[in-house]
Amino acid sequence: MKHILVTGAAGQIGSELVPVLGKRYGSENVIAAGHKTQPDKELLDGGPFSSLDVMDFAAVEKIVKEHRIDAIYHMAALLSAAAEKDPNLAWDVNINGLRNILEAARKFNLSVFFPSSIGAFGPSTPADNTPQDTIQRPTTIYGIAKVTGELLCDYYFHKFGVDTRGLRFPGLISYKTPPKGGTTDYAVEMFYAAVREKRYECFLKQGTRLDMMYMPDAIRAAIELMEADSERLTHRNAFNITAMSLAPEDIYADIKKYVTDFVMTYRIDPLRQTIADSWPHNMDDSAARKEWGWRPEYDLSTMTKEMIKRLSEKV
């Protein structure tokens, strides 16, 4: 039986990862950890929660020993737009925090999942059918930290034999957790606005095409990768994965099928537009499909139908 630590458990991914892991491994074996915000009790599903600052190595070491941790899903991070507002904090959390996790993994022989992002690419990266292995010259502190994290995970695997694995997530869409400072958060905001106010002002311009994924697919991908046979993995870290390539008007048109009086206008945020313009339009995820059998289950139509249904119930 695995004992799993999830850092950043109150975040967008962590808050949905914890209950799925709990159902798979037993909620008592999944330790949710957060710095300032505790997840909702219903998401914890009766499992334990611990306060943890990932920048404090002694605290990381303590929680690993106390709970006899075997694997860490390291989700604690500042997202793209939030990171640009405080680059020093973003570096401390996103890199120094990761290094503490990797050091604990080296010391106690743990496996580690690290979430990278489409933000790890930059304006010089091929934007269409972005290769698994390609030039990465990001122009944001978030992207720079993600590339550094990918390389650190590779280093700890090759140098110390730490079982590190990771994904480059696209924009993630969920009805459970509100947006928290990401560039692709417009998509989540749009769904909430459609159900609540029937009106939305989009901060990215029309035609801004980015990779997207419905959260259940993202959670499943992380777990499938961590459970994959290591002998099959050529790329252990930073697998490209995607489900759909969308622009704001694509999501708007699909929402209109369910909320006919929904109206969307545009008011461009220069910071987030610049970030989005530096990211790929769509990634080539053939390596993930070949090496561990990745396949998305949701497309725009099935995602929109479920998002509107769930948010209508929630709101």
Buried (B, 14 or more C-beta within 10 A) or exposed (E): EBBBBBBBBBBBBBBBBBBBBBEBBBBEBBBBBBBEEBBEEEBBBEBEBBEBBBBBBEBBBBBBEEBEBBBBBBBBBBBBBBBBEEBEBBBBBBBBBBBBBBBBBBBBEBBBBBBBBBBBBBEEBBBEEBBBEBEBBBBBBBBBBBBBBBEBBBBBBEEBEBBBBBBBBBBBBBBBBEBBBBBBBBBBBBBBBBBEEEEBBBBBBEEBBBBBBBBBBBBBBBBBBBEBEEEEBEBBBBBBBBBBBBBBBBBBEBBBEBBEEBBBEEEBBEBBBBBBBBBBBBBBBEBBBEBBEBEBEBEBEEBBBBBBEBBEEEE
